[in-house]
Amino acid sequence: MHVSKRNFLRTAFAAPLAATLITKTSFAVAGHQAAAQTTASTAFTLPPLPYDYAALEPHIDRMTMMLHHDKHHQTYVTNLNTATIKNPNLQKQTPEQLIRNLSALPQDIRTPVQNNGGGHVNHTMFWRIMKPAGGGEPNGAIADVIKTNFNTFANFKEKFNDAGTKRFGSGWVWLVRNPQGKFELTTTANQDNPLMENMYPILGNDVWEHAYYLKYNNRRAEYLSAWWNTVNWDEINTRLRAAK
Ligand code: MN
C-alpha cells in the first residue's frame, strides 16, 4: 500500500505538470510561428555602407551617416519586407522591378511598396554615388552630358541645387534620362523614384531633413552646395551606361 500510494501521488502530480508543460510548449511554438510570420522576412536586405560613417566629413557628419544608413534606410528595408511578406513571388523581384510596376501590385500594398521600395532603391544608389575624397570636376561620359545639356558644370550645379532647394517638404532632386533619351533635372516628393515614371535616375540628392539637419540645421542650400564634394563620378558614369 505504501508503494502504491507513492505511485498514486506521483501520477497525480505528474499529470497536471505534464499538461502544463504541453500547454506552455504549444503556446511557445505558436508564438514563435506568429513572430516568424511578421518579422523574419529577409528577402530585401540593407547593403553595408561602402565606407566608414565618418568618411564623408566634413561635408556629411558621422552621426548623420550612422542614423541615415542604420536607422532610416534599415526601416525602409524592414517595411518593404513586411509589405511583401504574403507575396513570395514579389519578394523574388528586385526592388527596382517592384517600383517600376506599382500598378501591377495588389492595391493594399501599393503605397507601402511605393514609399519603402522607393526608400530602399533611393538610398542604395545614394551611398554608392558618394565616396571619401570625392567631388571635383566630372569626367568621362557624364562630363559630356553635362556640357551638352547645361553648358558648364557650374551652371548644372546651380540649376540642380536650385531645384533641390525649392522642393517643398521631403524629397529628392535628380538628373534623369527620360524615355526619349533626353537628360533633365527633376524632383520627386517623399521617397518616390524616377523609375516610377519611366525615367532613369543618373544621380540624385536626398533633401529630407534627416540627410542634413544635425550639421546644417535648416540650411538646405548649404548642404546641397557641400554635397558635390562627396560625389563619386565613376559610379555615376556606371549608372549612365546602365540607363541606355
Ligand atoms: Mn534619406
Boltz pocket constraint, residues with backbone or C-beta under 6 A from the ligand:
constraints:
  - pocket:
      binder: B
      contacts: [[A, 68], [A, 72], [A, 123], [A, 206], [A, 208], [A, 210], [A, 211]]
      max_distance: 6.0
